[in-house]
Amino acid sequence: MARLHSYATRVTWTGNLGTGTSHFRAYSRAHEVAAGDLPVILGSADPTFRGDASRWNPEQLLLAALSQCHMMSYLHFCAVNGVVVTSYADEATGTMATAGDSGQFTEAVVHPRVTVSEESMVAAAIELHEEAHRACFIANSVNFPVRHEPTVTVG
């Protein structure tokens, strides 16, 4: 039987510049994302959509969630398979297509740069990205391809 896990967030629009949404140029896309006692994330729209480039946008947050989820799954599989990871960084990329008032992601790619402690671990370290991808909750929840292009070194 599946176990259910529930999550809750709060998004508060802070962009009323005095006249609300009286016109699409009359308001800021500024908002705050919060959950419980966690630090607030300052959000906006992508600058292309009249947003503030100094704040996180939903598209970046989705990409970050995919990247984080892959990393967490990957580190787990490395730990239980005897692969000692000493460093992990990812610079994920995503592509979104828009048409009219709508859009959707067409692809995301995680580019993990992993360092393992021994040369004998490199092959397994590369293969475990497949396991991590299959186990990633977020990748399993989106309707577009999520690929991984890892690099593994010894250090």
N, C-alpha and C positions, 0 to 999 in steps of 0.2 A: 504494500500500500504506500502511495506517495505521501511524503511529509510536506506539509504546506509551511511556507515561511512568508511572513507579511512584513512589508516595509511601508514607512510613511515619511513623506517629505512635505514641506510647506514652501510655496512660492508666493512671494508678495511683490506686487508691482509697485515700484517707487518712482515711476516716471511721469506722474501728472505734473505738467509744467504750468498749471493754472486753469487750463480750459479742457482738461481731460482729453478724450479722443474726438474732439470737435472736428478734426481734420487729421489725415494720416501723417502730416508733418508737424502737428501741434503737440505731440507727446514724445517722451523719451521711452526707449525700450528697456530702460533700467529696471532691474528686479533683484530680489534676494532669494537665494535657495537655502533652506535650512532643514535640519532634521535633529530633533531632540536638543541636546546641549552641544552639538558639534559647531565648529566655527561656520559662520555664514559665508556662502560663496556669492560673490557679486556677479550678477549675470546681465546680459543684454542680448541683442540680436547680432548676427554677423554684420560687419560694417556695410556689406552690400545691401542689407535690408534695413538701413538707417540705424544700425546699432553702434555701440561704443567699443572700439577695438581694445580698450584697456580692461574690459571685463570678459569673463567666460561666456561663450554662446552655447546653445543647446547642442549644436553639431560637434563642437569640441568636447563637450561633456560625454556625449555618446561614444566618441572615439576613445576618450580617456577610459571609459568604463570597459570597453572591449580590450584595451591594452592592459588594464589592471587585472581583469578577469583571466586573461591568458597567462599573465605572469604568475598569479596566485596558483592557478592549476598546474602550471609548469614547475614551479618551485616544489609543490607537493609531490609531483611524480618523480622529480629528481631526488628528493629526500627519501622516498620509500624505495627507490631503485639504486641507491648507493652512488648517485652522481652528486659530487660536492660542487655546488655553484658558489663562487666567491664574488661575482659581480653580475648585475643584470641591468640593462637599460634598453628602452624601446623608444623609437621615434615613429609612431604609427601615422599612417596617412589614410585619408578617406576621400571618396569622390561622391558628390551629390549632384544630381541633375534636377533642374527646375523647368517647369513649363506652366505658364500662366501663374496662378496663385498657389500652385502646389509644387512639391518636390519630393525626392526620395534619394537615399543613399544607394549607389549602384555597386559599391565595393568598399571594403576597408582592408588594409594590409598592416599587420604588425611586423616590425623589423627588429626583433630582439637581438641584442648584442650581449652574449653570455660568455663569461669566463668560468672555466672549471679548473679544479686543482691539479688534474693529471691528464696526460695525453690519452691514457687508456679509457677515459670517460667521454671523449669527444663524440664517438659514433652514437652512443646511447643518448648523450645530451641533444644531439640533432634529432634523433628518432622520437624522443619524448615530447617534442613540440606537437606531433600528431595526436598523442594521447591528451595533451593539454587542450588542444583545439576541440577534440571530441567532448571533453568534460566541461568546457567553459560555459557557464550558465548564460552569460550575456550573448556570446556568439550563437548559442542554441536558441536565442529568443528573437533574433532579428531576421528579416526576410531578404537579406542581400548577402552575397558571398563575403566571407572573412578569410583572408589568406594569411599565411605566415611565411616570412623569408628570414630565417635565423642565420646568425653568424656566431660560431663558437670558437673560442680561442682558449689556450692554456696559459695560466698565469699564477 
